[in-house]
């Protein structure tokens, strides 16, 4: 049974980064958060490829016609996410962020997981990581303080678009996992494994990225950024509670109702006067 009959549009979209349009610390001139966002952006292309492989492996076993269409939309959206973040990562690499190195490591790690872990476990990893991306996406879409961090640059635009589509398809991998008989034990195991992996990767990669930034060695800049990190909207208790919900035995992504949020942001971004309507092809 599918949790929602929502269709998933595959938007043909392109983002533009004119020379000089991004300052070096592009996340509200904040040292740490700029490196965190650059690291996360670097993980997206190989991550999206892994998600597509994991879901596509079981696409032939999905019998529900609504879910079959959602799988097609999920794959189309994820492929587009990977393409657009590759372009952003190229620009960030030119600015001094080691996005290519991070992406290569993530690609290797996920390719290794694909080979070593059973397909059902890889699907549980995908469902768990989709919960992370959906939770962070909903934080961005609901909290003005999170949106304010991104200013008015093309990075803000790509992340708002990405957040909208992650929210649209947040239940697809979970529903496929459930449809092919995935167990609760393996589902929760996948979340625990990926929680350690994702958080560890982001922390270590951010530190290594910052070591190549001269601003890191300015104690005033560094301490100011550390203090700001403590009040980040992405680290507030409601975000941690939303993430931990995944470990409930009766959890489903649709427990976090977001229909009104999706209507609001679909119109804001892609309505007749939407801020990204001119980005569509």
N, C-alpha and C positions, 0 to 999 in steps of 0.2 A: 504494500500500500504506500502511495506517495503522500508526503506531508502537505504538499501544496501543488496547485495546478498552474503556478506561475510560469509564464514563458520567459525565456532568457534570450534577449536580443543580442546579437553579435554586432556591435557597432564598429563600423569602419572609421577609424579615427587616427589622426596624426598630431603629434605635439611638436612644437618648434622651440628651438633654443638659440635665438640670435646671439652672436658673439658679444660677450660682456653683459648678458642679461642676468647672470647669476653671480652674486658676490660669493667669495670663497666660503664663508660660513653662512650658508644659504638658509638655515633654519633659525630665523630671528637673531642672526649674528651670534648664535650660541655654539661654542666649540664642541662640546660632547654630543649634543643632539644632531648637529650637522654630520658628524661621523657616524652616529647610529643610523640615521636615515640613509646615508650612502651605503653602509653595510647591508641594511635591509634591502635596498634597491638592488644591490649586487646579487643577493640570494634569489631574487624573484625569477629571473629567466631559467636557471637550472631547476628551481623549485617547481615552476609551472610545468616544465617538461616532465618532471617526475609525477606530478599530479595527473597529467594527461595519460601517461603510460599506465599508471595504477588503475585509473577508472576505465580506460579503453580496454584493458585486459579482460574485464568482465562485462563489457558492453553487450556482447552477444548473449549473455545470460539474463539480461534485463527483459522482462516480458511486459511490464506495464507500459502502455503506449505514451503516457504523459512523461514518465521518467525517462523513457528512451529519447524523447525530444529534448528533455532537460539535459541529458548527457551530451547531446550534440551541441546545445547552447553552451554548456560548461566548457567543453573542449574548445569551441570557437573563442569564447571569452578569454580563456587561459592562454591560448596561443597568441592572441592580440596583446595581452599583458606582457608576455615574455618579449615580444618584438619591440614594444614601446619602451620597456625598461632597459633593453639592450642599448637603445639609442641614448637614453638618459645616462646610463652607466658609462658610455663612451665619453660623454661630455664631462662627467664627474672625474673620470680617469685623467682627462686633459687638465683638470683643475688641481690634480695632485692626490686624489683619493684612489686607493688601490682596489678599485672595483673589479678589475679583470682578475686579479689574483684571488680575491674572495670567491668570485664566480667559478673559477677553475677548481678550487678546493671543494665547493659545494657540489659541483657537477660530479667530481670524482667520488665523493662520499655517497651521493644518492645513486650513482651507477653501481657502486659496490653493494648498497642495500638492495637494489633491484636484483642483483645476481645472487646474493646470499640469503635473503629473507624470502619466505613463501609469499606468493602474490597476495594472499589475504592479509598478511601482516603489513605489506606495503600499502594496501588500501586502508588499513587502520591508521597507518602513519599519515596518509593523505587526509583522512577525515579529521584527525587530531590537529594537523597543521592548518587545515581550513577553518577550524574553530579559532585558532590563534589569529589568523588573518581577519576573520569576520569580527572578532571581538575588538581588535585594534581599529578596524574599519568603522564599526559603530561608534567607538569612542571619538574618532575624528569627525564623523558626521553629526554627532549629537552635542559635542562640546565646543562652543566658540573659542575657548581658551586653547584647544588643540588646533583649531583652524588658524588662529592668530599667529601661531608659531611659524606658519608657512608663508606669511606675507601675501604678496599678490603676484607671485612668479609662476612660471610654467610648471615648476615642481609642485606647487599647490594644486594646479589643474590636474596633473597626471595622478596625484595621490587621491584627490576627490573622486575622479572617474574610477580609479582602481577600487577605492573603498565602496562606491556604489555597486559595482559589479560583484565584488566579494560578498556583499550583503545579499545581492540578488540570488547568488548560487550557493549560499553557505550550507545548504542541506543536501546538495546533490551527492557528493561523495559518501556522506553518512547514509543516505537512502539506498545507494547502490550497495554499500557494505551490509546493510540490514537485509536487502533483497536477496543477496547471495548467501545468506545464512551465517554471517560473521557473528562470533560470540561476544558477549559483554566482557568477558575476561580479557580477550585479545584486544578489544576496543580500548579498554582502560589501560592496558599494558602499552599500547601504541602511544597513548597520550603521555604517559610517564616517561617513556623513552625519548619521545620527541621534545618534551619539555626540557629535559636535561640537555639534549643536543642543541636545540634552538637557542636557549638562554646562554649556554656555554659558548656557542659559536659567536653570538652577537657581542658578548662581553669581551672575549679574547680578540676577535677581529677588530672591534672598536679600539681597544687599547693599542693593538699593533698599528692600526691606521693613524691613530693620534700621535704615535711616536715619530711619524714622518711629517708632522705638522709643526712648524716653528712656534706657533701660538701656544702649543702644549707646554712649552718651557717658560712661558710667562706666568709666574705664580698668581698674579692678580686675575688674569683671564681664566686660568684653570680653576682656582678656588671659587670664583664667581659662577662658573659653569657647574661645578659640583653642587653648590648650594641650590641652583635653579633645578637641577635634576631631581632633588628631593620633593619638589612641588609640581613635577610633571603631571599633566592630566592623564598620561598613559600609565602612570604608576599609582593612581588613586585606588582606594579600597574597592570601589564598585567594579573596576576592571579586573582586579584579582579575583573577586567573587564570581564574576562572569566566566572567567577561565576555569576556575575550580568546579563550576557546575558540570563540566564535562565528565567528572568522575562519579556523578550520581547514576545509580543503576537505571533510573527511568528517564535519563536525559534525552532530549532531542533538540536540535538547533532551532526548531520553530517555537520552543518554549520562550525564546526571546523575541517577542513579536516586534516586527519592524515594518509592517505594511505602510503605516503613515509616514515613516521616515523615508521609505523608498519612493512614495508618491511625491513627497516634498522635494527630494533631491533629484529625482528624474526630471521634474519640471524646472528646477533651478539650473540644472546643467544642460538639459537637452530639449526643453520646451521651445516654443516659438522664439522667445527672447532669451533662451538659455545661454549661459556664459561659454559653453563649449559647442554650441550648435555650429559655429563656423569651423570647428575642428573636424567635423564629420565629412566623409567622402562618399 
